[in-house]
């Protein structure tokens, strides 16, 4: 994936789970604003859209679509209330959605960042999250070959700091008081990895894991999760 695509892609699964009635959205890692544009085009009413992005040159490309855009390294801000621009842009209990599209795995303290983002949600608001699946068959393949690649994007993105299987993703969201309502697997090249998954099924059974469950969990490259704040 080129760097332009890295910051300019629209995740169609995230787009699909945006509530049609959403009025206020904050996207963390908004890149060049591609998802913001797609959401504003899709919804029939004005949407107040805040974007937080670490790459200033990419955020500049989103100026025409964002209502507020801030360049921030979230790992460097432990308490958003001490950042006057963040505090003003992200008041507590104000947003219908907070969005993290392939962002949480890049953070040293995803729990702390998510906790503060959840405080910005209205009651019944939801976090829309996409996270790579470290249980994907390609990870097993590289480990069997004795390698952990460092790539420009994807599961082996060299800038990843944290890694999650599905159970870890759910625990991360539930740990911030959210109720996970949807888990949507994003599967690519399923047939390509099928022979390896089949070969590993006896190992899964030896580890006390249902072979069918192992197969199910090894196919998604990513998961999109929708998690609601009840009150």
N, C-alpha and C positions, 0 to 999 in steps of 0.2 A: 504494500500500500504506500503510495507517495505521501509526502508530508502534507501536500495540499488536501488530499482526500482524508488524511488523519484528522484534520481540523474542520473539514467541510462536508463530511458524511451526514446523512440523515438515517437514523436507526428507525426503520418503518414499524418495528414492534413497539418502541417507545411512543411513536406518533399515534399509533392505534389505541393505546391505553389512556391517552389524555382525555379527561372528562370534557364532554361537549359543552358543559356549562361553566367551565373554568374561566375565571376572570383575572386572576393574579397568579403568576407562575415565576418561580426562580429556578434557573438552570445553572448548576455548578459544572464548570468545564464546558462552557457554551461554544468554545472555538470561534469560528467565523460566523456563527449565528444561523447555520443551516436549519437546525431543528426549530429554532425560534421562528424563522420565516415560514417553515412548513406548517407549524401550529397556527400561526396567525392567519395563514391562507386558508386553513381547514376550518377554523372556527368562524361562525357567522357574526361575531360581535367583537368589539375592541378588547384586547387583552393587555394588561400591564405586565411587561416581561422584564425581569431583572436577570442579567447574565454576569456570572463571575468566572474569570478566566485568568490563567497564569501567564499566557503568552500575549503580550501587549500588541504585537503586530497582527495577530489573528483577531483579537477583540476589536481592533480598529475597523476591520472589514464588516463587523456586525453593527456598527453605529447606526445605520439606517433602520434597523429593525428593533433594536433594544430600546426600552424606555430608560433603563439605567444599566450601565456597564461599568464594572470595576475590575481592575487588574489586581489580583491577589494570589499569594501563595498561602493556601489554607493551613499548611503545616506551620507557618510562621505566626499565626494569629491564634493564640490559645483561647481568648475570650473576645468574641466579636463586639461585645458592648464597649470595649475599650478602643475600638476603631470607629470613629464618629461617622464615617461614610457608610460603613457596613451596618452600623446600628440604625442609621436613618433609612437605608435602602431595604433593610430586612426587619421590620418591626415584628414583635411577637404576635402570634395568632392571626396573621394577615394573609396567608397564601393558601390557594387551593391545591397547588402542587409544588413540591421541590423535586428536581430532577437531577439524577447522577448517572449519566451515560458513560460507563467505562471510566470512572473517576476514582471510586473508593479504593481500588487496588493500587493506586498511585500515592496514597497517603500513609504517613507514618502512624497517624492516630485516626483511622476512619470512624471509630466509635465516638470520639469527641466532636468531630465535624458533623456527623450525622445527628448527634444529640442536639447541637445548636440549630441545625437546619430544621429538625422536627419542632423545635420551639417556635419556629416561624409559621408553622401550619395552623390553619383554622381547625377547630373541632370538625371531624369528618374529612379533613383534607388528607392528601395521600402523598407518600414518597414513591416516585417512579424510578426504579433502579435497574441498571444493566451491569452485570459483573461477569467476567470470564470464568469458565468452569475448569478448575485445575484437575478435575477427574476426567477430562476429555481424553479420548483414546490416543490422541497425538502425544500427550504427556507420557503415557505408558510407553509408547513407541520410542521416544527419545531416551527415557530412563533405561529401557532395556538395551539400548545402544550405548549407554554410559555417558549421556550428554544432557546438559541443560542449555539450550541455545540462548543467545542474546540477539533478539531481532528488533526491527524498527516498529513493529506493531503486532497485535494479536496476543495470544496467551503468553508468548515468550518475549513480549515487549521488554526491552532492557530497563525501562523506567518503572516497572512494577516493583512495589515494595511489599505488598501483602498479597496472599493467595487464598482463594476460597473454593471449596466444594459447596454443593447446594445446601447442606445442613449448616455450614458456616454462614452462608448468606442469610438464611432464615434466622439464625441465632443473632446475627448482627442487627437485623431489623427489630426482632422481638425484644432485644436488649434495650432498645430505646422506647419501649412501650407501644410499638406499632403492631397491628394485626395484619399478618400477611394474607391477602385475599386472592391473589393470583400469582401463579408461577408459570411462566411461559418459556419453554425451552426453544432456543434458536439452534437449529441443526443444519449443518452444511457438510456435504461430502460423506453422508452416512454410510453409503455402500463402500467407500474407500477404506474405512476403518473396521468394517464388519468382521473380516477374517481375524484380525487381531483381537477384537472383543470376544469372539467365539473361542479363540485359543486361551484367553485369560479366564474364562468362566470357571474352570475347575479350581483355579487359584482363589477366585472370589468365594466359591463354596467352602474351600478349606479355611478361609478367614471368617466364615460364618455369615457371609452375605449371599442373599438369594441371587443366583445367576441372572435371572430375568431383571432383578433390580439393578444389578451391576451393569447390564446391557443398557437399561434405560438411562442410568446416570452417566454413562461414558459417551453417549452420543452428542449431547448439546455442547456447542462451542461456548455459548453464553446462556445466561438466564436473564429474563426481564421479570422483575417482581414488582407487584403493586401492594403497598402496605399502608393501611389507614390508621390515622390518629383518631381515636374514638372520642376523646374529650380533652 
